[in-house]
Each structure stands twice: as C-alpha cells, then as structure tokens.
C-alpha cells in the first residue's frame, strides 16, 4: 500500500504544474485579443470605433462558439503535454536516485542486488524518457494548431 500511495503522490506532483491552463487559448481567441489591442490603441489615438469595426469586424456568435471549442482542445493538449513531460522527468530523476541508492545499498559483492537496481533504474529512466518524448510530440501538435499561452 505505501508503494501505491507514493506512486499516486508522484503522479499528482508531476501533473500539478500542468493543471493551470486558464491562460491557454486557441487561435480565434488570440485573434480576439489582438483585435482588443487594436481597439484600445485606436481609442487612444482618436480613431473611430466604426472604422476599426469595418477593418476588423467583431466575432460572430458561431466564431465565439468555435473559439470556446478551440480553447478547450488547446487546454486539454496543454494538460497532457505537461503531465507527460513532468511525469517523465520525475521518473528520470527517480531512476538517478535508484542508481545512487543502488551504489550505496549494494556496496558488498552481491551482484543480484546490483543487477536489480540497475535494471529497475534503467527501466524507469527509459519509461521517463519515452513520456518526455511523447510530451514533446503533443507540444508540437499544440503549437501547430495555433494554441497560445497568454
């Protein structure tokens, strides 16, 4: 039971940094932010809002709905990317700890213990590296779809 609790705690700690996607937006939301910046600048410059609306029309209700769907998709990708990357990084760090612990714990001539520590550490490091790699693939898709972090 303590091992299961430790694994759950590691996963929670690894996923926690990725659980703050409130500033993750999709491409349409980003365009809306740019439009608001232009509106703000045009108001300060004395340009009429009608002129800005003619050049950069406000979003339609359908575009607002689509923007919400895009935001949800981008936030989901962001959570996956961070969860995979952080979990993989923690696994690699734990593997390093196993190797160091194995060096001290098996200081005698017991080759079975040395092999067990080496295999478990190498397996954990390989799994962690694979998770980080998958997180990088998710990050590429996140960027390719036009997702932004404000």
Buried (B, 14 or more C-beta within 10 A) or exposed (E): EEEEEEEEEBBEEBBEEBEEBEEBBBBBBBBBEEBEEBBEEBEEEEBEEEEBEEEBEEBEEEBEEBBEEBBEBBBBBBBBBBBBBBBBBBBBEBBBEBBEEBEEBBEEEEEEBBEBBBEBBEEBBEBBBEBBEBBEEBBEEBEEEBBBEE
